Amino acid sequence: MLNLIKLVELLHPYLDRQRLVQCALVNKLYYAAVMPFLFKHIPELKTPRQMDSFRRLVLQDYSWKEERRLKKQRRKQREKRQKQRQKKRYQQIQQHPSQPELTISRCPDPESTMVAAQPEEPDQQPRSQTTVEESSGQQSAQPSHSLLERYGKCIRTIPSLDNLLFCLQDPPLNPGELSKTPKWPSKFELLERFLSRCPCLKLSRWTLSDSNCLLPELLPLVIKYIIPATTHLIFMGERHTPYNDDDSTWVERPTDPAVSTFALELFLQNSSRNLELLSIDMAASWVTEKCDLGGDDDKKEVIRSDFMTVIEHLQVLNAGRNQDAMACWSWIWKHAGSLKSLFIDESCKQFLLGLTGSVASHLGQLQNIHLGRKSMNITRDEVHFSDDDIGLLLSVGQGYKHIYLDMSARAGRLTAQYLLRHYTTLTEFTMEIGTSDDSFLVDILAFSPNLRKLMTIQDGWYPIDDNSRFPKLKAEVFADLDPTSTRIYRPWACEATLEILLVKIVGIPLGDAEDGFCVHRLVYRRLARLTKLQSMWLGHEPTYVDKTGGCSSIVVGDIQADCLKMTLQSGLELLRTLKRMRHLCVEYLHHDMRAEEYMWMLRNWPEFEHVWGIDYGNLTFWMGDFRV
């Protein structure tokens, strides 16, 4: 027999919401099988029809639950009045004991039930019990669950709070739906009712701003329902962007009473074990605002004791510069003992000093650091991390595995000096902007036994229009021959581990062909020793934004002439040892690759998939019916 539920589970990832709705309208079996998947992901509510449907869904649940509450309240009131009548009757009998029609049952207190001496119907139950049974019978005739209560546990993702509040702010068009309720519910009451029906929320990414966090009505809802269900939590100002460097507006604020705490601390103290990635823009004023919790210090309790215990990734969009921001960072470092990855876009000297001290005392598991960001300012060259700043961070730590120096981080002599501390643990190293002398990249290759990835060239937009900023290695330096000999290569520790190599090799003389391609063969023999290599980029296609507003174009001077020719005559056959090679990039290189070299790659590299920088149209023409 066909299991419809399992069939829907297999097909629903390939169906949009409109198709799922059509499936739900087939019959009752399809309806029961499809409805949980319709409620799983609630998209952004944009059209008036979607907003009205969502509002009616929440109002229906509110009306149903409110009606049950009112019925229960009325039932208790009837029982209370019944007891009061019985108590009054008991007092009357005590005052007039000569009346023969009533007797007192033997009860220890006046709250006991009064019964008639000679009831006409012995099997008749008290009025209060009859009323309870009748009300329960009427309740059982109604639907046992509202639609939101039935499928609320299936909801995993929801739209933004602003979108939900906008949908719930207007009253329904038909007031008859809430005719029995004492008052119109506010949008915050309806939002709380909706969130309380979603116990299995799993929010992969949620952005908090001052517009939806510091409202007195909304703050408890965010703390109770949103924060514990979020995997990636972002603290950002409403108008502040991570590419804004203007911090001149920050002023010191007086210290608030002890019953107050920073908004950042308040939210993080209520996070759960679901939180894995945290992004903070400490330059946003609301993040360091004081929030009055009410009461005394004794009442200020942390709801969750396991907050920030499993968080492994932290992204610093802007470290801030005022005293409150530094106090928040000090609090974070003390509770982020499980932190493994740290991404810092912008910082200041005070922040770096506090961080270096915390790495030694609290952040013992830190393994990955990413310094700087993609520069979006086309009018000036932005530098957020100098060589001194990078050297300061590299001088601490037990040994980093991944080091990424982004576009606004500029390495130098101190960076190369303190990298020595991390050679034994380093597995990935990326540097997008070069230094005056990039020869230390060879030392990374030579002394890092666990290195799997070395990247010094990237595709993408750059704020500069010349190629002098990109890291590059001269051919003789990259070959790294033994100083005592001109033919013996110095062994590299990463020869059996390196999988991805993105490096720009320069300094190959244009007249090298006249000398039998001597310099070419030096480089080829060095590359041939990297037997685990899977991806090799010798060229790239960086672009920069035109400052006049025109289209982006290639970086001036990046078309490389002093490069490897990548021909069999120049010594390409020496790379036959790279049996795991899959990807090759020769973009913007004046190479001489033709169909013969491409066919050689297919024959000698069994796992080869693609090469960038050749004309596939010409290859197809040259090779006839052979499929490229």
Backbone torsions as a table, in degrees:
resi	resn	phi	psi	omega
1	MET	NA	140.1	-176.6
2	LEU	-70.4	126.3	176.0
3	ASN	-89.9	101.3	-173.8
4	LEU	-66.4	-36.3	-178.1
5	ILE	-64.0	-44.6	178.8
6	LYS	-66.4	-34.7	178.2
7	LEU	-64.5	-42.8	178.6
8	VAL	-65.6	-37.4	177.9
9	GLU	-60.9	-34.5	180.0
10	LEU	-77.7	-32.0	-172.6
11	LEU	-96.1	-21.8	-171.7
12	HIS	-64.1	-28.8	176.9
13	PRO	-64.6	-20.4	-177.3
14	TYR	-98.5	3.2	-178.5
15	LEU	-114.9	138.0	174.4
16	ASP	-81.9	178.6	-176.1
17	ARG	-65.1	-35.1	180.0
18	GLN	-64.7	-40.3	177.8
19	ARG	-67.2	-38.2	178.9
20	LEU	-65.3	-38.0	177.7
21	VAL	-64.2	-40.1	177.8
22	GLN	-63.4	-37.2	177.0
23	CYS	-66.6	-37.2	-178.7
24	ALA	-67.1	-21.8	-178.1
25	LEU	-89.3	3.0	-178.3
26	VAL	-69.2	-59.8	178.2
27	ASN	-160.2	-174.6	-176.5
28	LYS	-67.0	-35.7	-179.7
29	LEU	-65.8	-45.6	177.4
30	TYR	-64.7	-37.5	179.2
31	TYR	-60.2	-47.2	-179.9
32	ALA	-66.1	-31.0	-177.8
33	ALA	-82.2	-30.4	-172.7
34	VAL	-92.3	-31.7	-173.9
35	MET	-56.0	-41.0	177.1
36	PRO	-58.4	-33.0	-179.7
37	PHE	-79.7	-26.5	174.4
38	LEU	-68.6	-32.9	-180.0
39	PHE	-87.0	-9.3	-173.2
40	LYS	-63.4	-46.9	-178.8
41	HIS	-125.6	111.1	177.8
42	ILE	-91.5	115.1	-176.7
43	PRO	-76.5	176.8	175.7
44	GLU	-64.0	129.1	-176.2
45	LEU	-87.6	110.5	-172.9
46	LYS	-113.4	-43.8	-175.2
47	THR	-82.6	155.5	176.4
48	PRO	-59.7	-33.2	179.2
49	ARG	-66.3	-42.7	178.4
50	GLN	-64.1	-42.2	179.8
51	MET	-63.9	-43.3	-179.4
52	ASP	-66.0	-39.1	178.8
53	SER	-64.1	-42.7	179.2
54	PHE	-66.4	-40.8	179.5
55	ARG	-62.7	-43.2	179.4
56	ARG	-66.2	-33.9	178.2
57	LEU	-62.7	-45.0	-179.4
58	VAL	-72.6	-39.5	179.4
59	LEU	-65.0	-35.5	177.4
60	GLN	-63.0	-43.7	178.5
61	ASP	-67.7	-40.1	178.6
62	TYR	-63.1	-44.8	-179.7
63	SER	-63.6	-41.6	-179.0
64	TRP	-65.4	-44.9	-178.6
65	LYS	-72.7	-35.6	178.2
66	GLU	-66.9	-37.0	178.7
67	GLU	-66.1	-40.8	176.5
68	ARG	-63.2	-39.4	179.3
69	ARG	-64.9	-41.6	179.7
70	LEU	-66.9	-38.0	177.9
71	LYS	-64.6	-41.6	177.8
72	LYS	-64.6	-39.3	178.5
73	GLN	-65.2	-43.2	179.1
74	ARG	-65.7	-36.3	178.4
75	ARG	-64.2	-42.1	177.8
76	LYS	-65.3	-36.9	177.9
77	GLN	-65.6	-39.5	177.3
78	ARG	-64.1	-42.5	178.4
79	GLU	-64.5	-36.8	178.8
80	LYS	-66.3	-42.3	177.5
81	ARG	-65.1	-36.2	178.2
82	GLN	-63.0	-43.0	178.9
83	LYS	-66.6	-36.4	177.5
84	GLN	-65.5	-38.9	177.3
85	ARG	-65.2	-40.8	178.8
86	GLN	-65.1	-39.5	179.0
87	LYS	-65.9	-40.8	178.2
88	LYS	-64.7	-39.1	178.6
89	ARG	-65.2	-38.6	179.5
90	TYR	-62.6	-41.3	179.0
91	GLN	-67.0	-36.1	178.3
92	GLN	-65.6	-38.0	-179.7
93	ILE	-68.1	-38.4	178.0
94	GLN	-65.3	-33.5	178.8
95	GLN	-75.4	-28.8	-179.8
96	HIS	-127.8	75.0	-176.7
97	PRO	-72.3	-10.7	-176.3
98	SER	-80.8	-7.9	179.6
99	GLN	-70.7	123.9	-173.0
100	PRO	-84.3	-16.0	-171.1
101	GLU	-76.3	-18.1	-178.9
102	LEU	-125.8	146.3	173.5
103	THR	-129.0	161.9	-177.1
104	ILE	-101.5	128.7	174.4
105	SER	-74.1	149.9	-177.6
106	ARG	-73.5	99.3	-179.3
107	CYS	-130.5	146.1	-176.7
108	PRO	-75.7	-16.0	-175.2
109	ASP	-146.3	165.3	-178.1
110	PRO	-68.8	-13.8	-179.0
111	GLU	-77.2	-5.6	-178.4
112	SER	-69.6	162.8	-174.8
113	THR	-79.9	136.6	176.6
114	MET	-93.0	135.1	178.7
115	VAL	-126.8	154.8	178.1
116	ALA	-75.2	151.2	-178.7
117	ALA	-67.2	-44.0	179.4
118	GLN	-130.9	80.2	-179.1
119	PRO	-68.7	144.7	-179.9
120	GLU	-71.4	-30.7	179.0
121	GLU	-124.5	101.1	-176.4
122	PRO	-63.9	-30.3	-175.7
123	ASP	-83.4	-3.2	-178.2
124	GLN	-71.4	134.6	-178.6
125	GLN	-89.2	163.2	177.3
126	PRO	-59.0	157.9	-175.8
127	ARG	-65.2	-35.4	-178.9
128	SER	-63.9	-42.0	179.5
129	GLN	-66.4	-40.7	178.9
130	THR	-61.1	-39.0	179.7
131	THR	-65.3	-40.6	179.0
132	VAL	-63.4	-43.1	-178.6
133	GLU	-66.0	-40.0	-179.7
134	GLU	-64.4	-42.2	179.3
135	SER	-65.5	-37.5	178.2
136	SER	-68.2	-34.0	177.2
137	GLY	-67.0	-39.3	176.6
138	GLN	-66.3	-35.0	179.4
139	GLN	-68.7	-37.5	-178.4
140	SER	-68.7	-22.5	178.6
141	ALA	-72.3	-22.2	179.8
142	GLN	-85.3	163.7	176.9
143	PRO	-58.6	136.9	-175.6
144	SER	-74.6	-24.0	-177.3
145	HIS	-140.3	145.8	170.0
146	SER	-81.2	166.4	-177.7
147	LEU	-63.6	-38.6	-179.8
148	LEU	-71.4	-35.5	178.0
149	GLU	-69.6	-33.2	-178.0
150	ARG	-72.2	-40.1	-174.6
151	TYR	-113.8	4.5	179.2
152	GLY	-62.9	-31.1	179.8
153	LYS	-70.0	-12.3	178.3
154	CYS	-87.1	-12.8	-175.6
155	ILE	-73.0	130.2	179.1
156	ARG	-114.2	-41.7	-179.1
157	THR	-126.4	148.7	-178.5
158	ILE	-135.0	162.1	175.9
159	PRO	-70.2	-176.8	178.7
160	SER	-68.4	157.0	-179.8
161	LEU	-64.9	-33.9	177.8
162	ASP	-62.6	-40.9	178.7
163	ASN	-66.3	-40.6	179.5
164	LEU	-66.8	-42.5	179.3
165	LEU	-65.7	-35.4	177.6
166	PHE	-65.1	-35.7	178.7
167	CYS	-72.8	-28.6	-174.0
168	LEU	-98.7	-0.4	-173.1
169	GLN	-77.1	-29.1	-177.8
170	ASP	-90.9	144.4	175.8
171	PRO	-71.1	158.4	-179.9
172	PRO	-67.3	157.0	-179.9
173	LEU	-70.2	-29.2	-178.8
174	ASN	-105.7	101.7	-177.9
175	PRO	-67.9	-12.9	-179.0
176	GLY	-64.7	-18.3	-179.9
177	GLU	-66.8	-28.3	-178.6
178	LEU	-121.3	37.4	-176.5
179	SER	-67.7	-25.3	-176.7
180	LYS	-96.5	-1.4	178.8
181	THR	-85.8	144.7	-175.8
182	PRO	-70.9	-22.6	-177.1
183	LYS	-156.3	164.2	176.8
184	TRP	-74.3	133.0	178.1
185	PRO	-75.8	144.0	176.8
186	SER	-77.8	167.0	-179.2
187	LYS	-66.2	-29.5	178.4
188	PHE	-73.1	-35.2	175.5
189	GLU	-65.8	-41.5	177.8
190	LEU	-67.0	-38.7	178.4
191	LEU	-64.4	-41.5	177.2
192	GLU	-63.4	-39.7	177.5
193	ARG	-62.1	-41.2	179.1
194	PHE	-66.0	-46.8	-178.5
195	LEU	-65.9	-32.7	178.5
196	SER	-67.8	-20.1	177.8
197	ARG	-87.3	0.6	-176.3
198	CYS	-117.2	72.4	-176.6
199	PRO	-76.1	-11.5	-175.1
200	CYS	-113.4	32.6	178.7
201	LEU	-61.5	141.1	176.3
202	LYS	-140.2	90.3	-175.0
203	LEU	-93.9	114.6	-177.3
204	SER	-72.4	-28.4	-177.1
205	ARG	-153.1	129.9	-180.0
206	TRP	-144.4	128.4	-178.7
207	THR	-103.4	127.0	178.1
208	LEU	-106.3	133.2	178.1
209	SER	-136.9	172.2	-176.9
210	ASP	-66.8	-20.6	-178.4
211	SER	-73.9	-25.6	-175.7
212	ASN	-125.4	17.2	-177.7
213	CYS	-124.7	-34.4	-173.5
214	LEU	-96.5	3.2	174.6
215	LEU	-68.6	133.1	-176.8
216	PRO	-59.8	-33.4	-179.9
217	GLU	-77.4	-28.4	-173.9
218	LEU	-94.3	-25.5	-176.8
219	LEU	-56.8	-46.5	179.0
220	PRO	-64.0	-33.1	-179.7
221	LEU	-69.1	-40.9	178.1
222	VAL	-63.3	-42.0	-178.7
223	ILE	-67.8	-40.8	-172.4
224	LYS	-80.6	-36.6	-170.9
225	TYR	-114.9	-39.7	-171.7
226	ILE	-83.2	-50.7	-175.2
227	ILE	-58.5	-47.5	-178.5
228	PRO	-65.6	-19.7	-175.8
229	ALA	-98.3	3.7	-172.5
230	THR	-97.7	137.7	176.6
231	THR	-93.4	-43.2	177.9
232	HIS	-120.8	111.6	-175.9
233	LEU	-107.1	130.1	-176.0
234	ILE	-120.8	124.1	174.0
235	PHE	-104.0	111.9	-176.3
236	MET	-146.8	144.5	175.7
237	GLY	-69.5	155.8	-176.0
238	GLU	-66.9	-38.9	-178.5
239	ARG	-108.8	-6.5	-177.1
240	HIS	-87.1	136.7	176.9
241	THR	-117.2	155.9	-179.5
242	PRO	-68.0	-2.9	179.7
243	TYR	-107.3	19.9	178.8
244	ASN	-106.8	121.9	-175.7
245	ASP	-100.1	2.0	-173.9
246	ASP	-82.6	104.8	177.0
247	ASP	-114.0	21.4	-174.8
248	SER	-73.4	-12.2	-176.4
249	THR	-85.9	-8.7	-174.8
250	TRP	-76.0	132.3	176.5
251	VAL	-130.3	154.8	179.6
252	GLU	-73.2	137.3	179.5
253	ARG	-108.3	149.4	178.4
254	PRO	-65.7	152.3	-178.9
255	THR	-69.5	131.8	179.7
256	ASP	-83.5	170.8	179.5
257	PRO	-59.7	164.6	-175.9
258	ALA	-68.3	-20.4	-179.2
259	VAL	-76.9	-2.2	-179.1
260	SER	-100.0	156.3	176.9
261	THR	-142.3	161.4	177.5
262	PHE	-67.1	147.9	178.7
263	ALA	-60.1	-37.7	179.0
264	LEU	-60.9	-46.3	179.5
265	GLU	-63.6	-40.5	-178.5
266	LEU	-60.9	-43.0	-179.2
267	PHE	-71.6	-43.9	-176.6
268	LEU	-69.4	-29.8	177.3
269	GLN	-66.9	-19.2	179.6
270	ASN	-105.6	10.4	175.9
271	SER	-77.5	162.3	-177.0
272	SER	-115.2	-171.8	179.1
273	ARG	-73.9	-4.7	176.7
274	ASN	-74.2	-23.0	-175.2
275	LEU	-70.1	119.4	-178.7
276	GLU	-116.3	-36.4	-177.1
277	LEU	-128.2	131.8	-178.3
278	LEU	-126.4	125.5	178.1
279	SER	-116.9	127.5	-173.0
280	ILE	-129.1	128.8	170.8
281	ASP	-108.9	89.3	-174.7
282	MET	-70.2	-10.5	175.4
283	ALA	-77.3	-13.4	174.5
284	ALA	-72.8	126.6	-170.4
285	SER	-64.7	-34.0	-174.6
286	TRP	-69.2	-23.6	-178.9
287	VAL	-64.1	-36.6	-179.1
288	THR	-102.9	15.0	175.2
289	GLU	-71.3	151.5	175.8
290	LYS	-85.1	130.5	178.4
291	CYS	-112.0	123.2	-179.2
292	ASP	-80.7	115.5	-179.8
293	LEU	-84.2	-15.0	-177.6
294	GLY	82.4	150.6	176.8
295	GLY	82.3	-168.6	-178.3
296	ASP	-97.5	179.8	178.9
297	ASP	-63.9	-31.4	-177.9
298	ASP	-66.6	-24.3	-178.0
299	LYS	-90.3	-7.4	-179.4
300	LYS	-83.6	93.4	-175.7
301	GLU	-112.4	147.1	174.5
302	VAL	-81.9	124.2	-176.1
303	ILE	-67.4	-41.0	-177.2
304	ARG	-116.4	129.1	-179.3
305	SER	-84.2	-14.1	-176.1
306	ASP	-103.2	22.6	-177.3
307	PHE	-67.8	139.6	178.1
308	MET	60.3	23.1	-179.4
309	THR	-83.4	-23.5	-178.2
310	VAL	-118.5	5.4	179.4
311	ILE	-67.6	128.8	-174.8
312	GLU	-116.7	-16.9	-175.3
313	HIS	-129.1	131.7	179.1
314	LEU	-132.2	128.3	178.7
315	GLN	-114.9	121.1	179.8
316	VAL	-98.9	100.8	179.2
317	LEU	-71.2	-40.1	175.7
318	ASN	-155.2	124.4	-174.4
319	ALA	-75.1	-16.5	-175.6
320	GLY	75.9	171.3	-176.0
321	ARG	-137.5	-2.6	-176.7
322	ASN	-94.8	177.4	-175.2
323	GLN	-68.1	-38.8	179.6
324	ASP	-64.0	-38.4	178.5
325	ALA	-62.5	-42.8	179.0
326	MET	-66.1	-34.3	176.5
327	ALA	-65.7	-38.2	177.1
328	CYS	-65.1	-42.3	179.1
329	TRP	-64.6	-39.2	177.7
330	SER	-61.1	-38.4	178.0
331	TRP	-68.5	-39.0	-179.1
332	ILE	-65.8	-44.4	-177.6
333	TRP	-62.0	-32.3	-179.2
334	LYS	-70.5	-25.9	-175.9
335	HIS	-107.4	-1.8	-177.6
336	ALA	-104.1	50.1	-178.0
337	GLY	-68.2	-20.1	-179.4
338	SER	-93.3	7.8	-175.9
339	LEU	-65.8	131.4	-179.8
340	LYS	-117.2	-30.3	-177.5
341	SER	-125.7	134.9	-178.5
342	LEU	-130.4	120.8	178.3
343	PHE	-114.3	119.0	-177.3
344	ILE	-120.4	113.8	178.2
345	ASP	-82.4	-50.1	-179.3
346	GLU	-137.0	149.8	-178.0
347	SER	-154.2	-177.2	174.7
348	CYS	-140.0	170.5	-175.4
349	LYS	-63.8	-39.0	-179.9
350	GLN	-65.0	-38.7	177.6
351	PHE	-65.1	-42.6	-178.9
352	LEU	-65.4	-38.3	178.1
353	LEU	-64.6	-42.1	177.0
354	GLY	-66.3	-36.3	-179.9
355	LEU	-67.8	-44.6	-179.2
356	THR	-62.4	-36.2	176.2
357	GLY	-69.2	-32.1	-179.5
358	SER	-78.5	-27.0	178.9
359	VAL	-61.3	-39.9	-179.2
360	ALA	-75.0	-30.0	-173.3
361	SER	-99.9	-37.1	-172.9
362	HIS	-119.6	-35.1	-171.9
363	LEU	-98.6	61.5	-178.0
364	GLY	-74.2	-17.9	-178.5
365	GLN	-97.5	6.0	-178.2
366	LEU	-64.8	125.9	-176.4
367	GLN	-123.0	-30.4	-173.0
368	ASN	-123.8	134.3	175.4
369	ILE	-131.2	139.6	177.6
370	HIS	-128.1	113.9	-174.9
371	LEU	-111.4	133.2	178.6
372	GLY	89.8	-178.8	-179.8
373	ARG	-152.3	173.2	175.6
374	LYS	-69.8	121.3	-176.8
375	SER	-76.7	127.6	179.9
376	MET	-108.8	4.2	-179.9
377	ASN	-91.5	113.7	-175.8
378	ILE	-92.5	-2.0	-179.3
379	THR	-97.1	-20.0	179.8
380	ARG	-151.2	158.1	-179.4
381	ASP	-86.4	114.5	-177.1
382	GLU	-90.3	131.5	176.7
383	VAL	-125.6	113.1	-180.0
384	HIS	-101.1	-19.0	178.5
385	PHE	-134.8	115.8	176.6
386	SER	-85.5	176.3	179.1
387	ASP	-61.9	-36.7	177.8
388	ASP	-65.4	-39.9	179.8
389	ASP	-66.0	-43.5	180.0
390	ILE	-65.6	-43.1	178.6
391	GLY	-62.8	-35.0	178.7
392	LEU	-63.5	-42.0	179.6
393	LEU	-73.1	-34.2	178.9
394	LEU	-75.4	-15.7	-178.9
395	SER	-78.4	-7.2	178.4
396	VAL	-121.1	170.5	179.6
397	GLY	101.1	154.4	-178.3
398	GLN	-79.7	-14.5	-176.1
399	GLY	139.2	109.2	-177.2
400	TYR	-84.0	148.4	177.5
401	LYS	-96.3	-42.7	-179.2
402	HIS	-119.3	127.6	176.5
403	ILE	-128.2	123.0	-178.7
404	TYR	-125.9	115.9	176.4
405	LEU	-104.0	102.6	-173.7
406	ASP	-78.5	-170.4	-169.8
407	MET	-63.7	-34.1	-177.9
408	SER	-93.0	11.8	175.2
409	ALA	-110.3	125.4	-175.0
410	ARG	-115.8	110.9	-179.2
411	ALA	-80.1	168.7	-179.9
412	GLY	-166.7	-149.5	-175.5
413	ARG	-65.2	-42.8	-179.8
414	LEU	-66.4	-35.3	177.3
415	THR	-61.7	-47.3	179.0
416	ALA	-63.9	-33.3	-178.8
417	GLN	-69.1	-45.2	-176.1
418	TYR	-85.3	-8.1	173.3
419	LEU	-66.2	-22.0	179.9
420	LEU	-58.5	-29.4	-178.1
421	ARG	-68.9	-17.1	-172.1
422	HIS	-116.7	8.3	-178.5
423	TYR	-60.9	-40.4	-173.4
424	THR	-70.3	-24.5	-178.1
425	THR	-107.2	-11.3	-172.6
426	LEU	-67.4	128.5	176.1
427	THR	-116.6	-28.2	179.0
428	GLU	-139.1	135.3	177.1
429	PHE	-139.5	129.2	-179.6
430	THR	-132.7	133.5	176.5
431	MET	-140.6	118.5	-173.7
432	GLU	-92.3	-28.7	179.2
433	ILE	-115.5	130.7	-173.3
434	GLY	-82.5	179.1	179.2
435	THR	-116.9	-176.8	177.6
436	SER	-69.4	-26.2	178.4
437	ASP	-141.8	107.9	-177.1
438	ASP	-95.9	18.1	-178.2
439	SER	-67.2	-17.5	178.8
440	PHE	-66.9	-16.1	175.4
441	LEU	-63.1	-33.6	176.9
442	VAL	-66.4	-36.9	177.8
443	ASP	-65.3	-35.4	175.8
444	ILE	-61.6	-43.2	178.6
445	LEU	-66.7	-34.0	-173.7
446	ALA	-80.6	-27.7	-171.5
447	PHE	-121.4	14.6	179.3
448	SER	-112.0	97.5	-175.0
449	PRO	-71.2	-16.9	-178.3
450	ASN	-109.2	9.7	-175.7
451	LEU	-67.2	127.2	177.9
452	ARG	-114.1	-22.7	-174.4
453	LYS	-144.9	128.3	173.2
454	LEU	-129.5	116.2	-175.7
455	MET	-126.9	122.8	178.3
456	THR	-127.6	1.2	176.5
457	ILE	-135.8	140.1	-178.3
458	GLN	-138.1	152.0	169.6
459	ASP	-88.2	149.7	177.9
460	GLY	140.9	-176.5	-177.9
461	TRP	-84.0	135.5	178.1
462	TYR	-123.2	149.7	178.8
463	PRO	-83.3	6.8	-177.3
464	ILE	-120.7	156.6	-175.3
465	ASP	-120.0	23.9	174.3
466	ASP	-139.8	160.2	-173.1
467	ASN	-92.6	8.6	-177.0
468	SER	-73.7	-15.4	-177.8
469	ARG	-87.2	-16.0	-174.8
470	PHE	-77.6	141.8	176.4
471	PRO	-62.7	144.1	-179.4
472	LYS	-155.5	153.6	179.8
473	LEU	-127.6	135.2	174.5
474	LYS	-71.0	151.5	-174.4
475	ALA	-60.8	-43.9	-179.4
476	GLU	-66.2	-34.6	179.0
477	VAL	-70.2	-41.1	-180.0
478	PHE	-66.8	-35.9	179.0
479	ALA	-62.5	-35.2	172.8
480	ASP	53.7	60.8	177.8
481	LEU	-76.0	157.1	176.2
482	ASP	-65.4	133.1	-177.4
483	PRO	-59.7	-24.1	-177.2
484	THR	-86.7	-6.1	-176.7
485	SER	-147.6	156.7	178.5
486	THR	-99.9	0.8	-178.5
487	ARG	-126.7	-12.7	-178.3
488	ILE	-93.9	127.0	-179.9
489	TYR	-89.9	139.1	174.7
490	ARG	-72.2	129.0	-177.3
491	PRO	-67.4	140.2	176.6
492	TRP	-102.2	140.1	-178.7
493	ALA	-70.6	-19.0	-176.1
494	CYS	-97.9	10.0	-175.6
495	GLU	-61.6	-27.7	-178.7
496	ALA	-101.5	4.1	-177.4
497	THR	-126.5	-26.2	-173.9
498	LEU	-65.2	127.1	-178.8
499	GLU	-114.7	-31.8	-176.9
500	ILE	-128.9	125.4	-179.8
501	LEU	-131.8	115.7	176.1
502	LEU	-121.5	101.4	-174.1
503	VAL	-145.3	145.2	179.2
504	LYS	-102.5	112.7	-177.3
505	ILE	-101.1	121.2	-176.2
506	VAL	-123.2	-179.8	175.2
507	GLY	81.4	18.8	175.9
508	ILE	-88.3	117.2	-175.3
509	PRO	-62.1	141.0	178.6
510	LEU	-65.2	-26.2	179.1
511	GLY	-93.5	22.6	-177.8
512	ASP	-67.7	-22.9	179.9
513	ALA	-65.6	-31.2	-179.9
514	GLU	-68.7	-24.9	178.5
515	ASP	-97.4	17.0	179.2
516	GLY	78.6	26.2	178.9
517	PHE	56.4	48.4	-177.6
518	CYS	-65.0	-48.2	-178.3
519	VAL	-67.3	-38.3	176.2
520	HIS	-55.8	-47.6	-175.6
521	ARG	-68.9	-29.9	174.9
522	LEU	-60.4	-44.7	-179.4
523	VAL	-69.8	-43.3	-179.6
524	TYR	-59.9	-42.2	-179.5
525	ARG	-66.0	-35.0	176.6
526	ARG	-67.3	-43.6	178.6
527	LEU	-65.0	-33.3	-178.3
528	ALA	-66.1	-20.9	179.5
529	ARG	-77.4	-13.6	179.9
530	LEU	-88.8	76.9	-169.1
531	THR	-70.7	-18.9	-179.5
532	LYS	-94.6	6.5	-174.1
533	LEU	-65.8	132.3	179.8
534	GLN	-115.9	-31.7	-179.2
535	SER	-136.0	128.7	-178.2
536	MET	-134.2	120.8	177.6
537	TRP	-113.0	117.6	175.5
538	LEU	-105.2	-13.7	177.4
539	GLY	-140.9	164.6	179.3
540	HIS	-152.3	175.7	-175.3
541	GLU	-128.5	69.6	178.1
542	PRO	-74.9	146.9	177.7
543	THR	-127.0	159.5	177.7
544	TYR	-131.2	154.3	-179.1
545	VAL	-78.4	129.8	178.5
546	ASP	-69.5	122.4	-176.6
547	LYS	-67.0	-19.2	179.5
548	THR	-86.9	0.1	179.5
549	GLY	95.9	2.4	179.5
550	GLY	-80.6	-170.2	-179.6
551	CYS	-73.0	154.2	177.6
552	SER	-71.4	154.1	-178.6
553	SER	-142.3	173.5	-177.8
554	ILE	-70.7	156.6	178.8
555	VAL	-68.6	132.1	-176.8
556	VAL	-62.0	131.4	175.6
557	GLY	82.6	5.7	-176.5
558	ASP	-86.0	-12.6	174.8
559	ILE	-70.4	113.1	-167.1
560	GLN	-93.9	127.2	177.2
561	ALA	-98.0	-36.9	-179.1
562	ASP	-84.5	67.8	-173.4
563	CYS	-130.3	175.4	174.7
564	LEU	-69.2	135.1	-178.4
565	LYS	-78.9	-18.5	176.8
566	MET	56.3	43.0	176.9
567	THR	-117.2	157.5	177.3
568	LEU	-64.3	-32.4	179.1
569	GLN	-66.9	-33.2	-178.8
570	SER	-81.2	-6.8	177.1
571	GLY	114.8	18.8	-179.6
572	LEU	-60.3	-28.2	-178.9
573	GLU	-63.2	-15.5	176.8
574	LEU	-66.9	-18.6	-178.6
575	LEU	-87.8	16.0	179.7
576	ARG	-68.4	-12.3	178.4
577	THR	-77.9	-10.9	-178.0
578	LEU	-85.2	70.4	-175.2
579	LYS	-70.3	-15.7	-178.3
580	ARG	-103.4	10.1	-178.3
581	MET	-65.7	132.2	-179.7
582	ARG	-120.8	-42.3	-173.3
583	HIS	-127.7	139.0	178.2
584	LEU	-136.6	133.3	179.7
585	CYS	-123.4	122.6	176.9
586	VAL	-128.0	34.4	-179.8
587	GLU	-60.2	137.0	175.1
588	TYR	55.2	38.1	170.1
589	LEU	-114.0	140.4	176.6
590	HIS	-81.4	63.1	179.8
591	HIS	-87.8	171.9	-178.9
592	ASP	-122.5	32.1	179.9
593	MET	-67.1	137.7	177.3
594	ARG	-133.7	-169.2	-177.5
595	ALA	-62.1	-33.3	-179.2
596	GLU	-62.7	-43.6	179.3
597	GLU	-68.4	-37.1	-179.8
598	TYR	-67.2	-41.6	177.5
599	MET	-64.2	-36.4	177.2
600	TRP	-62.7	-40.9	178.5
601	MET	-62.1	-41.7	-179.9
602	LEU	-65.3	-34.0	-178.9
603	ARG	-78.1	-35.0	-172.0
604	ASN	-100.4	-16.9	177.8
605	TRP	-113.2	95.2	-172.7
606	PRO	-61.2	-30.2	-176.2
607	GLU	-100.3	14.2	-175.3
608	PHE	-67.2	136.4	-176.1
609	GLU	-120.3	-45.9	-171.9
610	HIS	-156.4	152.5	174.3
611	VAL	-133.2	132.7	177.5
612	TRP	-101.5	138.9	175.6
613	GLY	108.7	12.4	175.7
614	ILE	-125.4	160.1	-178.8
615	ASP	-90.4	104.8	-177.8
616	TYR	-70.2	-25.2	176.8
617	GLY	-64.0	-44.5	177.5
618	ASN	-66.6	-37.2	178.8
619	LEU	-61.5	-42.5	179.5
620	THR	-63.2	-39.3	179.1
621	PHE	-66.7	-40.6	-178.1
622	TRP	-69.9	-37.4	-174.0
623	MET	-93.7	4.9	174.8
624	GLY	69.2	-124.4	-175.5
625	ASP	-82.1	-1.0	-178.4
626	PHE	-68.7	130.1	-179.6
627	ARG	-79.6	129.1	-179.9
628	VAL	-84.6	NA	NA
